[in-house]
Amino acid sequence: MKAETRQRLMHVSTATLATLLFKRGLKNQFIQNVSRLSKANENMVGPAFTLRYMPAREDRNGIEVFQNRQHPQRQAIEQCPAGAVMVIDSRKDARAASAGGILVSRLKQRGVAGVVTDGGFRDSAEIAVLGIPAYHQRPSAPTNLTLHEAIDINVPIGCGDAPVFPGDVIVGDADGVIVIPAEIADELAVAAADMTVFEDFVMICVKQGKSILGLYPPTDSETVALFESWKKENGF
């Protein structure tokens, strides 16, 4: 990811990005039913590195499998690149944990930008104060082995009904997490930064008592002129 793209996406909302994706015909890029555990003020931004779970089969998922150093969950934790966001397909099933405090701590120590699952995390209170952005459906104590088998690393997945391909750009804020196809991330970041500036202008106008009619969206020529003048006055 380009440094300027990352920087722009650090300062735009998932709501703005969702609107811009919708304008491009992409309606299902928001990861459904996940919320932020951590209290970070900054956005989570990074390319996707994925882990896929499938339903567990009892003869393959005894506790002894964690002794295998090649176990996909363990390997994913050690392979996820610094600056990436680990995105976990847990089949939208939070009855067993996708990971816990120790594994998420390891991701933080390795410089990973964040972690998202459409399942649940165990040790959720610990993860919330680690300082790494973390999103899940709800807390869950049982080990993933009870219901999930980690089966694939860095392959296309579905997470909360959103399609996620390795390298897609993941952005998370207080509202949730959205997936930007990698090939349009640069142009979308520029458009989102521009749209954010306009929405800041609109908010000022609304707080001054102006009607949204003709202002948002800017269908009146007067609005366009006022916006251009405001940008000049404020150095945009």
Protein Blocks (a to p, Z undefined) as FASTA:
>chain_A
ZZklmmmmmmccfklmmmmmmmnopablccghiacfblcfbdcdddddddddddddfklm
cfklmmpmklmklmmmmmmcghiacdddehhpakbcfbdfklmmmmmmnopabdcdfbdc
ehklmmmmnopacddfbdcfbdfklmpccfbghiaddeehiacdehiacdddfkbccddd
fklmmmmmmmmmmmmmmmmmmmmmmmnopafehklccfbfklmmmmmmmmmmnoZZ
